[in-house]
Amino acid sequence: MIYFLGIGITLGFLMVISAGLLFLYPKPWADFFLSKVYPEKRPFGVDIVAIVALIVLSTTWYLLLKFPNSYGFVITIVVTLSAVKMCLWVFQYERFRLLTTALLRGDALALRIMAGCSLAIGGGLLILSAVQVF
């Protein structure tokens, strides 16, 4: 299905590119995230992003239940697990920022493990998407 393919390619590229930037430029990446993406004061756009994410999550589950397939199942699991992070970001912003700050400013090994996981999952989504196309 085109929807699952679009979500898979989009998430895959975003995960691979962000992990690559994190490996190549860890300090500027951390500074950018802590100043622009997760500033001290909760940004206004958090609620808008949460509503869009809820629409994507609902649409993904609806299409999976309406047109069940294994590729759609994998994409739905990735989107649902991303929604868990989104809930902490929306409802507990201060705690989420503390956790993110500790991760980005703390041990480099933990940051590399997180980037490696993102790279593996994103790469897997891109490979799975390529298999679906061909």
N, C-alpha and C positions, 0 to 999 in steps of 0.2 A: 504494500500500500504506500502511496506517495507521502502521506502524512508521516508515517513512521520513518520512511527513508529521509525525509527532510529534517526531522528531529534528530535522527541518528547522525547524519552528516554534520549538522550544526553543532551538536554537543561534542562530537568527536573532534572537529577542528578546534573548537574553543578549548577543550581539555588538553589537546596536544600542544597547541600554541602557548597556552598559559604555563604548562609544565616546562616547555622548552625555555621560555623567558625566565622562569623561576630558577632553572638550572644555570642559565647563562649569566643572569644579572640578579642575584638574590637580594643585594642591598637596595638597589633602586626599586625593585619590585615591591619589597617590604615597605619602603618609604611611600611609594605611590598608593599602595593599598591602605595604609594607616592614615594617610592624609586626605585622600580623595574618596576612596570607596567606603572606608569605615572611620569617618571622623569622630571626634569626641562627642559632638552633639548628633543625635539621630537625624539623618537627612529626611527631608520631606518625601522624597521619591520611594522610600522603603515600602510604604503602603501601596503605591501604584505598582511597583514591581511584584509585590506579594499577590495582588489581584490578577495580574497577567499570569503569574506562575500558577495560581489556582485554576485559571481558565485552561492553561496548557495541561495541567495534571488531570483535570476533569475530562477534557477532550480525549486525552490519551487513554484513560481508563474506559471511557465510553466506546471509543473505536476498537479497543482490544476486546471488549465484551461483545460488541456487535460483529466484528470480523476477526475471530481468534486465529492467531498464527504465532509461530515460535519467535520470529523476528520482532513482532509487536510486543510480545511478552518481555523480551530482553530490554527493549526501549522503555517499556512501562516500568520495569523494576528500577532502571537507572533514574528515570524522572521521579519516581516515588521516593527513592533514597535521597535525591537532591531536595525534595520537599521537606524532609526531616531537618536538614540544615536550614532551610528557609524558615521553618517554624521558630527555631532558636533565634535566628536573625530578626524576625519580626516581633516576637513576643518578649524576648529577653535580650534586647540590643546591648545593654551594658555588659552583661555576662558574656555574650558572644564576642564583643570587642575585646574584653580582657583575655579570653581564650585565644583569639586571633593574634593579639599583641604578643602574648607569651609564645605562641608558635612562631611568629615571624621574627621576633627579637631574640628568641631563646636558642636552643640547640639546633645546629645546622643539620644534624643527622635526621631529626624528626621532620624538618622541612623538606629534606631530600626524599625521605620515605613518602611523604604526602605527594610530592611532585611526581615521584615514580609511579605511585598508584594512579594518579590522574593521567599520566602518560600511557600506562597500560590499559586503563579502561577506555580512554579516548581512542587509542590505537585499535583496540578491539572493536569499538563501535564503527570506526572507519573501515576496517577489514570486513566486518559483518555487512556494512552498507554496500561495499564493493561486491560482495558475494550476491547480495540481493539484486543488484543492478544487472549483473551478468548471469 
